[in-house]
Amino acid sequence: MAQPLSPWRWLALPLSLALLAGCGVAHADEEDHERARKALQAGEVLPLKTILERVERAHPGQVMDVELEREHRGSGARWIYEIKVLRPSGALVKLKVDARDGTVLGSKPSRPHPTAGER
């Protein structure tokens, strides 16, 4: 059985690709990283490692993708981790997780990207 990737190892490929893609993407990545760092320092979000440990208990599988987004609703806003998990059954699930406390707000099957023949 394949071992799940460590929480930091999965970041290596996306970050490497961003650096190879050019300055524009690297600059956007720096801004995203800075926003996430500031939110963590301000106590607005939990560390990603903590979030992934909590998600793993309730939704075992391999983490394929993580995004941290600011969700605006009505007069307020909150940080949301969107996490794609490949379940042991092979199903890909997208989770919405409150970044402040790790509560899973919802889950749904994630549609794979269409192949060239399906477009």
N, CA, C and O atoms as a GROMACS GRO file, in nm:
protein
  476
    1MET      N    1   0.085  -0.119   0.000
    1MET     CA    2   0.000   0.000   0.000
    1MET      C    3   0.088   0.124   0.000
    1MET      O    4   0.184   0.131   0.077
    2ALA      N    5   0.058   0.220  -0.084
    2ALA     CA    6   0.139   0.342  -0.095
    2ALA      C    7   0.125   0.426   0.030
    2ALA      O    8   0.016   0.439   0.086
    3GLN      N    9   0.236   0.483   0.073
    3GLN     CA   10   0.236   0.571   0.190
    3GLN      C   11   0.188   0.710   0.147
    3GLN      O   12   0.228   0.757   0.040
    4PRO      N   13   0.105   0.778   0.227
    4PRO     CA   14   0.065   0.914   0.193
    4PRO      C   15   0.186   1.006   0.200
    4PRO      O   16   0.279   0.985   0.277
    5LEU      N   17   0.182   1.109   0.118
    5LEU     CA   18   0.291   1.207   0.117
    5LEU      C   19   0.287   1.289   0.244
    5LEU      O   20   0.180   1.317   0.298
    6SER      N   21   0.406   1.328   0.290
    6SER     CA   22   0.409   1.416   0.406
    6SER      C   23   0.345   1.549   0.365
    6SER      O   24   0.344   1.582   0.247
    7PRO      N   25   0.292   1.624   0.462
    7PRO     CA   26   0.223   1.749   0.428
    7PRO      C   27   0.310   1.847   0.350
    7PRO      O   28   0.256   1.928   0.273
    8TRP      N   29   0.439   1.844   0.367
    8TRP     CA   30   0.526   1.941   0.299
    8TRP      C   31   0.576   1.890   0.167
    8TRP      O   32   0.605   1.969   0.078
    9ARG      N   33   0.588   1.758   0.152
    9ARG     CA   34   0.644   1.702   0.030
    9ARG      C   35   0.557   1.732  -0.091
    9ARG      O   36   0.609   1.755  -0.200
   10TRP      N   37   0.426   1.732  -0.073
   10TRP     CA   38   0.337   1.758  -0.187
   10TRP      C   39   0.350   1.900  -0.237
   10TRP      O   40   0.309   1.930  -0.350
   11LEU      N   41   0.405   1.988  -0.156
   11LEU     CA   42   0.424   2.127  -0.198
   11LEU      C   43   0.541   2.143  -0.295
   11LEU      O   44   0.545   2.240  -0.371
   12ALA      N   45   0.636   2.052  -0.294
   12ALA     CA   46   0.757   2.065  -0.373
   12ALA      C   47   0.727   2.079  -0.522
   12ALA      O   48   0.780   2.169  -0.587
   13LEU      N   49   0.644   1.992  -0.577
   13LEU     CA   50   0.616   1.997  -0.720
   13LEU      C   51   0.544   2.125  -0.761
   13LEU      O   52   0.589   2.192  -0.854
   14PRO      N   53   0.431   2.163  -0.695
   14PRO     CA   54   0.365   2.287  -0.737
   14PRO      C   55   0.455   2.410  -0.725
   14PRO      O   56   0.451   2.497  -0.811
   15LEU      N   57   0.534   2.417  -0.620
   15LEU     CA   58   0.623   2.532  -0.605
   15LEU      C   59   0.730   2.533  -0.712
   15LEU      O   60   0.765   2.638  -0.765
   16SER      N   61   0.784   2.415  -0.744
   16SER     CA   62   0.884   2.406  -0.850
   16SER      C   63   0.826   2.448  -0.984
   16SER      O   64   0.889   2.522  -1.060
   17LEU      N   65   0.705   2.402  -1.013
   17LEU     CA   66   0.640   2.440  -1.138
   17LEU      C   67   0.614   2.590  -1.145
   17LEU      O   68   0.628   2.651  -1.251
   18ALA      N   69   0.576   2.648  -1.034
   18ALA     CA   70   0.551   2.793  -1.032
   18ALA      C   71   0.679   2.870  -1.063
   18ALA      O   72   0.676   2.969  -1.136
   19LEU      N   73   0.790   2.824  -1.008
   19LEU     CA   74   0.917   2.890  -1.036
   19LEU      C   75   0.957   2.877  -1.181
   19LEU      O   76   1.012   2.970  -1.240
   20LEU      N   77   0.930   2.761  -1.240
   20LEU     CA   78   0.964   2.739  -1.380
   20LEU      C   79   0.872   2.815  -1.475
   20LEU      O   80   0.911   2.845  -1.587
   21ALA      N   81   0.751   2.845  -1.431
   21ALA     CA   82   0.653   2.908  -1.519
   21ALA      C   83   0.683   3.054  -1.548
   21ALA      O   84   0.633   3.108  -1.647
   22GLY      N   85   0.762   3.118  -1.467
   22GLY     CA   86   0.797   3.257  -1.495
   22GLY      C   87   0.772   3.348  -1.377
   22GLY      O   88   0.715   3.308  -1.276
   23CYS      N   89   0.817   3.471  -1.393
   23CYS     CA   90   0.810   3.569  -1.285
   23CYS      C   91   0.667   3.602  -1.246
   23CYS      O   92   0.639   3.621  -1.128
   24GLY      N   93   0.574   3.610  -1.342
   24GLY     CA   94   0.437   3.647  -1.310
   24GLY      C   95   0.374   3.548  -1.214
   24GLY      O   96   0.311   3.588  -1.116
   25VAL      N   97   0.388   3.422  -1.241
   25VAL     CA   98   0.332   3.320  -1.154
   25VAL      C   99   0.407   3.318  -1.022
   25VAL      O  100   0.345   3.306  -0.916
   26ALA      N  101   0.540   3.330  -1.028
   26ALA     CA  102   0.618   3.331  -0.904
   26ALA      C  103   0.578   3.449  -0.817
   26ALA      O  104   0.570   3.436  -0.695
   27HIS      N  105   0.553   3.564  -0.878
   27HIS     CA  106   0.513   3.683  -0.802
   27HIS      C  107   0.377   3.659  -0.736
   27HIS      O  108   0.358   3.692  -0.619
   28ALA      N  109   0.283   3.601  -0.811
   28ALA     CA  110   0.151   3.570  -0.754
   28ALA      C  111   0.165   3.470  -0.641
   28ALA      O  112   0.098   3.481  -0.539
   29ASP      N  113   0.252   3.371  -0.658
   29ASP     CA  114   0.276   3.272  -0.553
   29ASP      C  115   0.331   3.339  -0.428
   29ASP      O  116   0.292   3.304  -0.316
   30GLU      N  117   0.422   3.436  -0.445
   30GLU     CA  118   0.479   3.508  -0.331
   30GLU      C  119   0.370   3.584  -0.257
   30GLU      O  120   0.368   3.586  -0.134
   31GLU      N  121   0.279   3.647  -0.331
   31GLU     CA  122   0.170   3.721  -0.269
   31GLU      C  123   0.079   3.626  -0.191
   31GLU      O  124   0.038   3.657  -0.079
   32ASP      N  125   0.046   3.511  -0.250
   32ASP     CA  126  -0.038   3.412  -0.182
   32ASP      C  127   0.030   3.362  -0.055
   32ASP      O  128  -0.033   3.349   0.050
   33HIS      N  129   0.160   3.334  -0.067
   33HIS     CA  130   0.236   3.286   0.049
   33HIS      C  131   0.237   3.392   0.159
   33HIS      O  132   0.222   3.360   0.277
   34GLU      N  133   0.256   3.516   0.120
   34GLU     CA  134   0.260   3.625   0.218
   34GLU      C  135   0.125   3.642   0.287
   34GLU      O  136   0.119   3.663   0.408
   35ARG      N  137   0.015   3.634   0.211
   35ARG     CA  138  -0.119   3.643   0.270
   35ARG      C  139  -0.142   3.531   0.369
   35ARG      O  140  -0.194   3.553   0.478
   36ALA      N  141  -0.102   3.409   0.331
   36ALA     CA  142  -0.120   3.294   0.420
   36ALA      C  143  -0.035   3.310   0.546
   36ALA      O  144  -0.080   3.278   0.655
   37ARG      N  145   0.087   3.357   0.531
   37ARG     CA  146   0.177   3.376   0.645
   37ARG      C  147   0.119   3.478   0.742
   37ARG      O  148   0.120   3.457   0.864
   38LYS      N  149   0.069   3.589   0.689
   38LYS     CA  150   0.009   3.692   0.774
   38LYS      C  151  -0.115   3.640   0.846
   38LYS      O  152  -0.136   3.671   0.963
   39ALA      N  153  -0.198   3.563   0.777
   39ALA     CA  154  -0.318   3.507   0.838
   39ALA      C  155  -0.281   3.411   0.951
   39ALA      O  156  -0.347   3.407   1.054
   40LEU      N  157  -0.176   3.333   0.930
   40LEU     CA  158  -0.129   3.240   1.034
   40LEU      C  159  -0.077   3.317   1.155
   40LEU      O  160  -0.110   3.284   1.268
   41GLN      N  161   0.004   3.420   1.131
   41GLN     CA  162   0.059   3.500   1.240
   41GLN      C  163  -0.050   3.573   1.319
   41GLN      O  164  -0.038   3.593   1.440
   42ALA      N  165  -0.156   3.612   1.249
   42ALA     CA  166  -0.266   3.684   1.315
   42ALA      C  167  -0.362   3.588   1.387
   42ALA      O  168  -0.456   3.632   1.452
   43GLY      N  169  -0.337   3.458   1.375
   43GLY     CA  170  -0.425   3.361   1.440
   43GLY      C  171  -0.556   3.339   1.365
   43GLY      O  172  -0.651   3.285   1.421
   44GLU      N  173  -0.561   3.381   1.239
   44GLU     CA  174  -0.683   3.366   1.159
   44GLU      C  175  -0.696   3.227   1.099
   44GLU      O  176  -0.805   3.184   1.064
   45VAL      N  177  -0.583   3.156   1.087
   45VAL     CA  178  -0.584   3.021   1.031
   45VAL      C  179  -0.495   2.931   1.115
   45VAL      O  180  -0.400   2.976   1.179
   46LEU      N  181  -0.528   2.802   1.114
   46LEU     CA  182  -0.442   2.702   1.177
   46LEU      C  183  -0.332   2.664   1.079
   46LEU      O  184  -0.348   2.680   0.958
   47PRO      N  185  -0.220   2.615   1.130
   47PRO     CA  186  -0.115   2.568   1.039
   47PRO      C  187  -0.168   2.455   0.951
   47PRO      O  188  -0.250   2.375   0.994
   48LEU      N  189  -0.120   2.450   0.828
   48LEU     CA  190  -0.165   2.347   0.734
   48LEU      C  191  -0.143   2.207   0.791
   48LEU      O  192  -0.227   2.119   0.772
   49LYS      N  193  -0.032   2.185   0.859
   49LYS     CA  194  -0.004   2.053   0.917
   49LYS      C  195  -0.117   2.011   1.012
   49LYS      O  196  -0.160   1.896   1.010
   50THR      N  197  -0.164   2.103   1.094
   50THR     CA  198  -0.272   2.075   1.188
   50THR      C  199  -0.401   2.041   1.113
   50THR      O  200  -0.471   1.946   1.148
   51ILE      N  201  -0.431   2.118   1.011
   51ILE     CA  202  -0.552   2.095   0.931
   51ILE      C  203  -0.545   1.956   0.866
   51ILE      O  204  -0.642   1.881   0.871
   52LEU      N  205  -0.431   1.923   0.806
   52LEU     CA  206  -0.418   1.794   0.737
   52LEU      C  207  -0.428   1.677   0.834
   52LEU      O  208  -0.484   1.573   0.799
   53GLU      N  209  -0.375   1.692   0.954
   53GLU     CA  210  -0.387   1.585   1.054
   53GLU      C  211  -0.534   1.562   1.089
   53GLU      O  212  -0.576   1.447   1.102
   54ARG      N  213  -0.610   1.667   1.105
   54ARG     CA  214  -0.752   1.654   1.139
   54ARG      C  215  -0.832   1.594   1.023
   54ARG      O  216  -0.918   1.509   1.044
   55VAL      N  217  -0.802   1.639   0.902
   55VAL     CA  218  -0.873   1.588   0.785
   55VAL      C  219  -0.844   1.440   0.766
   55VAL      O  220  -0.934   1.363   0.735
   56GLU      N  221  -0.719   1.401   0.785
   56GLU     CA  222  -0.680   1.261   0.766
   56GLU      C  223  -0.759   1.166   0.855
   56GLU      O  224  -0.793   1.055   0.814
   57ARG      N  225  -0.790   1.209   0.977
   57ARG     CA  226  -0.865   1.122   1.070
   57ARG      C  227  -1.005   1.094   1.016
   57ARG      O  228  -1.052   0.980   1.026
   58ALA      N  229  -1.071   1.192   0.963
   58ALA     CA  230  -1.209   1.176   0.917
   58ALA      C  231  -1.219   1.137   0.769
   58ALA      O  232  -1.317   1.076   0.727
   59HIS      N  233  -1.117   1.172   0.690
   59HIS     CA  234  -1.121   1.149   0.545
   59HIS      C  235  -0.986   1.092   0.500
   59HIS      O  236  -0.906   1.162   0.439
   60PRO      N  237  -0.962   0.963   0.532
   60PRO     CA  238  -0.832   0.905   0.496
   60PRO      C  239  -0.811   0.903   0.345
   60PRO      O  240  -0.906   0.889   0.268
   61GLY      N  241  -0.686   0.916   0.307
   61GLY     CA  242  -0.650   0.913   0.166
   61GLY      C  243  -0.528   0.998   0.143
   61GLY      O  244  -0.463   1.042   0.238
   62GLN      N  245  -0.496   1.021   0.017
   62GLN     CA  246  -0.378   1.100  -0.019
   62GLN      C  247  -0.421   1.240  -0.061
   62GLN      O  248  -0.505   1.256  -0.150
   63VAL      N  249  -0.362   1.340   0.002
   63VAL     CA  250  -0.393   1.479  -0.033
   63VAL      C  251  -0.330   1.508  -0.169
   63VAL      O  252  -0.210   1.490  -0.189
   64MET      N  253  -0.414   1.555  -0.262
   64MET     CA  254  -0.368   1.582  -0.397
   64MET      C  255  -0.349   1.731  -0.424
   64MET      O  256  -0.266   1.769  -0.507
   65ASP      N  257  -0.426   1.815  -0.354
   65ASP     CA  258  -0.420   1.959  -0.380
   65ASP      C  259  -0.476   2.032  -0.260
   65ASP      O  260  -0.570   1.985  -0.194
   66VAL      N  261  -0.419   2.149  -0.230
   66VAL     CA  262  -0.468   2.234  -0.122
   66VAL      C  263  -0.466   2.378  -0.170
   66VAL      O  264  -0.368   2.424  -0.229
   67GLU      N  265  -0.574   2.449  -0.144
   67GLU     CA  266  -0.581   2.592  -0.173
   67GLU      C  267  -0.634   2.661  -0.048
   67GLU      O  268  -0.722   2.610   0.020
   68LEU      N  269  -0.578   2.778  -0.019
   68LEU     CA  270  -0.627   2.862   0.090
   68LEU      C  271  -0.691   2.983   0.026
   68LEU      O  272  -0.626   3.058  -0.046
   69GLU      N  273  -0.819   3.002   0.053
   69GLU     CA  274  -0.892   3.112  -0.010
   69GLU      C  275  -0.968   3.192   0.094
   69GLU      O  276  -1.005   3.141   0.200
   70ARG      N  277  -0.989   3.316   0.063
   70ARG     CA  278  -1.069   3.405   0.148
   70ARG      C  279  -1.209   3.404   0.090
   70ARG      O  280  -1.231   3.449  -0.022
   71GLU      N  281  -1.305   3.355   0.167
   71GLU     CA  282  -1.444   3.346   0.123
   71GLU      C  283  -1.522   3.462   0.184
   71GLU      O  284  -1.523   3.480   0.305
   72HIS      N  285  -1.587   3.539   0.099
   72HIS     CA  286  -1.666   3.655   0.144
   72HIS      C  287  -1.813   3.617   0.141
   72HIS      O  288  -1.866   3.576   0.038
   73ARG      N  289  -1.879   3.633   0.255
   73ARG     CA  290  -2.022   3.603   0.266
   73ARG      C  291  -2.088   3.715   0.344
   73ARG      O  292  -2.051   3.744   0.457
   74GLY      N  293  -2.186   3.777   0.282
   74GLY     CA  294  -2.257   3.885   0.349
   74GLY      C  295  -2.162   3.993   0.395
   74GLY      O  296  -2.085   4.047   0.315
   75SER      N  297  -2.165   4.025   0.523
   75SER     CA  298  -2.079   4.131   0.576
   75SER      C  299  -1.947   4.077   0.629
   75SER      O  300  -1.860   4.155   0.668
   76GLY      N  301  -1.929   3.944   0.630
   76GLY     CA  302  -1.807   3.887   0.686
   76GLY      C  303  -1.727   3.810   0.583
   76GLY      O  304  -1.769   3.793   0.469
   77ALA      N  305  -1.611   3.765   0.627
   77ALA     CA  306  -1.524   3.684   0.543
   77ALA      C  307  -1.453   3.583   0.631
   77ALA      O  308  -1.431   3.607   0.750
   78ARG      N  309  -1.417   3.471   0.572
   78ARG     CA  310  -1.341   3.371   0.648
   78ARG      C  311  -1.245   3.301   0.552
   78ARG      O  312  -1.264   3.298   0.431
   79TRP      N  313  -1.141   3.243   0.612
   79TRP     CA  314  -1.043   3.166   0.538
   79TRP      C  315  -1.093   3.022   0.525
   79TRP      O  316  -1.141   2.963   0.622
   80ILE      N  317  -1.080   2.968   0.405
   80ILE     CA  318  -1.123   2.832   0.376
   80ILE      C  319  -1.008   2.757   0.308
   80ILE      O  320  -0.947   2.806   0.214
   81TYR      N  321  -0.979   2.636   0.360
   81TYR     CA  322  -0.890   2.546   0.288
   81TYR      C  323  -0.978   2.460   0.199
   81TYR      O  324  -1.075   2.400   0.246
   82GLU      N  325  -0.945   2.453   0.071
   82GLU     CA  326  -1.009   2.359  -0.021
   82GLU      C  327  -0.908   2.249  -0.044
   82GLU      O  328  -0.800   2.272  -0.099
   83ILE      N  329  -0.942   2.128  -0.003
   83ILE     CA  330  -0.849   2.016  -0.004
   83ILE      C  331  -0.907   1.904  -0.088
   83ILE      O  332  -1.019   1.859  -0.064
   84LYS      N  333  -0.830   1.858  -0.188
   84LYS     CA  334  -0.870   1.743  -0.268
   84LYS      C  335  -0.798   1.621  -0.213
   84LYS      O  336  -0.676   1.620  -0.199
   85VAL      N  337  -0.877   1.517  -0.183
   85VAL     CA  338  -0.824   1.394  -0.126
   85VAL      C  339  -0.860   1.277  -0.217
   85VAL      O  340  -0.975   1.261  -0.257
   86LEU      N  341  -0.759   1.197  -0.251
   86LEU     CA  342  -0.781   1.075  -0.326
   86LEU      C  343  -0.805   0.964  -0.225
   86LEU      O  344  -0.713   0.923  -0.153
   87ARG      N  345  -0.928   0.916  -0.219
   87ARG     CA  346  -0.967   0.814  -0.121
   87ARG      C  347  -0.908   0.679  -0.160
   87ARG      O  348  -0.874   0.657  -0.276
   88PRO      N  349  -0.894   0.587  -0.063
   88PRO     CA  350  -0.843   0.453  -0.094
   88PRO      C  351  -0.926   0.382  -0.203
   88PRO      O  352  -0.874   0.296  -0.274
   89SER      N  353  -1.052   0.418  -0.215
   89SER     CA  354  -1.140   0.358  -0.317
   89SER      C  355  -1.110   0.410  -0.457
   89SER      O  356  -1.159   0.356  -0.556
   90GLY      N  357  -1.029   0.517  -0.466
   90GLY     CA  358  -0.999   0.578  -0.595
   90GLY      C  359  -1.083   0.702  -0.623
   90GLY      O  360  -1.059   0.771  -0.722
   91ALA      N  361  -1.181   0.730  -0.538
   91ALA     CA  362  -1.265   0.849  -0.556
   91ALA      C  363  -1.189   0.974  -0.515
   91ALA      O  364  -1.116   0.973  -0.416
   92LEU      N  365  -1.205   1.080  -0.591
   92LEU     CA  366  -1.145   1.209  -0.559
   92LEU      C  367  -1.252   1.295  -0.493
   92LEU      O  368  -1.358   1.318  -0.551
   93VAL      N  369  -1.224   1.344  -0.372
   93VAL     CA  370  -1.320   1.421  -0.295
   93VAL      C  371  -1.263   1.559  -0.267
   93VAL      O  372  -1.146   1.573  -0.231
   94LYS      N  373  -1.347   1.662  -0.282
   94LYS     CA  374  -1.308   1.798  -0.251
   94LYS      C  375  -1.372   1.838  -0.119
   94LYS      O  376  -1.494   1.832  -0.104
   95LEU      N  377  -1.288   1.878  -0.023
   95LEU     CA  378  -1.336   1.919   0.109
   95LEU      C  379  -1.322   2.069   0.125
   95LEU      O  380  -1.223   2.128   0.082
   96LYS      N  381  -1.421   2.130   0.188
   96LYS     CA  382  -1.411   2.271   0.230
   96LYS      C  383  -1.392   2.270   0.380
   96LYS      O  384  -1.475   2.216   0.453
   97VAL      N  385  -1.282   2.329   0.426
   97VAL     CA  386  -1.246   2.324   0.567
   97VAL      C  387  -1.227   2.466   0.620
   97VAL      O  388  -1.156   2.546   0.560
   98ASP      N  389  -1.292   2.496   0.732
   98ASP     CA  390  -1.274   2.625   0.797
   98ASP      C  391  -1.130   2.632   0.846
   98ASP      O  392  -1.089   2.553   0.932
   99ALA      N  393  -1.053   2.726   0.794
   99ALA     CA  394  -0.911   2.735   0.826
   99ALA      C  395  -0.886   2.781   0.969
   99ALA      O  396  -0.776   2.763   1.021
  100ARG      N  397  -0.984   2.840   1.033
  100ARG     CA  398  -0.968   2.891   1.170
  100ARG      C  399  -0.971   2.779   1.272
  100ARG      O  400  -0.896   2.781   1.370
  101ASP      N  401  -1.060   2.678   1.249
  101ASP     CA  402  -1.074   2.574   1.351
  101ASP      C  403  -1.067   2.431   1.298
  101ASP      O  404  -1.074   2.336   1.376
  102GLY      N  405  -1.054   2.413   1.166
  102GLY     CA  406  -1.040   2.280   1.109
  102GLY      C  407  -1.170   2.206   1.086
  102GLY      O  408  -1.168   2.088   1.052
  103THR      N  409  -1.284   2.271   1.105
  103THR     CA  410  -1.413   2.207   1.083
  103THR      C  411  -1.435   2.184   0.934
  103THR      O  412  -1.421   2.275   0.853
  104VAL      N  413  -1.470   2.060   0.899
  104VAL     CA  414  -1.505   2.031   0.759
  104VAL      C  415  -1.644   2.085   0.735
  104VAL      O  416  -1.741   2.039   0.796
  105LEU      N  417  -1.654   2.181   0.646
  105LEU     CA  418  -1.780   2.249   0.618
  105LEU      C  419  -1.862   2.177   0.513
  105LEU      O  420  -1.985   2.192   0.507
  106GLY      N  421  -1.796   2.099   0.431
  106GLY     CA  422  -1.867   2.026   0.327
  106GLY      C  423  -1.770   1.943   0.245
  106GLY      O  424  -1.649   1.966   0.245
  107SER      N  425  -1.828   1.846   0.176
  107SER     CA  426  -1.748   1.764   0.086
  107SER      C  427  -1.832   1.728  -0.034
  107SER      O  428  -1.955   1.718  -0.024
  108LYS      N  429  -1.767   1.708  -0.145
  108LYS     CA  430  -1.837   1.665  -0.265
  108LYS      C  431  -1.738   1.594  -0.356
  108LYS      O  432  -1.617   1.618  -0.349
  109PRO      N  433  -1.789   1.506  -0.440
  109PRO     CA  434  -1.700   1.441  -0.536
  109PRO      C  435  -1.637   1.547  -0.626
  109PRO      O  436  -1.705   1.640  -0.670
  110SER      N  437  -1.511   1.532  -0.652
  110SER     CA  438  -1.442   1.626  -0.740
  110SER      C  439  -1.433   1.565  -0.878
  110SER      O  440  -1.391   1.451  -0.895
  111ARG      N  441  -1.474   1.642  -0.977
  111ARG     CA  442  -1.468   1.592  -1.114
  111ARG      C  443  -1.325   1.603  -1.165
  111ARG      O  444  -1.262   1.707  -1.149
  112PRO      N  445  -1.274   1.496  -1.226
  112PRO     CA  446  -1.140   1.504  -1.284
  112PRO      C  447  -1.142   1.598  -1.405
  112PRO      O  448  -1.247   1.620  -1.466
  113HIS      N  449  -1.027   1.652  -1.438
  113HIS     CA  450  -1.016   1.737  -1.556
  113HIS      C  451  -1.041   1.653  -1.680
  113HIS      O  452  -0.993   1.540  -1.687
  114PRO      N  453  -1.115   1.705  -1.777
  114PRO     CA  454  -1.144   1.628  -1.898
  114PRO      C  455  -1.017   1.605  -1.979
  114PRO      O  456  -0.928   1.690  -1.983
  115THR      N  457  -1.010   1.489  -2.042
  115THR     CA  458  -0.896   1.461  -2.130
  115THR      C  459  -0.924   1.527  -2.264
  115THR      O  460  -1.034   1.576  -2.288
  116ALA      N  461  -0.825   1.529  -2.351
  116ALA     CA  462  -0.838   1.597  -2.480
  116ALA      C  463  -0.954   1.540  -2.560
  116ALA      O  464  -1.022   1.615  -2.630
  117GLY      N  465  -0.979   1.410  -2.551
  117GLY     CA  466  -1.088   1.349  -2.626
  117GLY      C  467  -1.226   1.381  -2.573
  117GLY      O  468  -1.325   1.364  -2.644
  118GLU      N  469  -1.236   1.429  -2.447
  118GLU     CA  470  -1.366   1.457  -2.386
  118GLU      C  471  -1.408   1.602  -2.403
  118GLU      O  472  -1.523   1.635  -2.373
  119ARG      N  473  -1.321   1.686  -2.448
  119ARG     CA  474  -1.353   1.830  -2.460
  119ARG      C  475  -1.441   1.860  -2.577
  119ARG      O  476  -1.476   1.975  -2.600
   0.00000   0.00000   0.00000
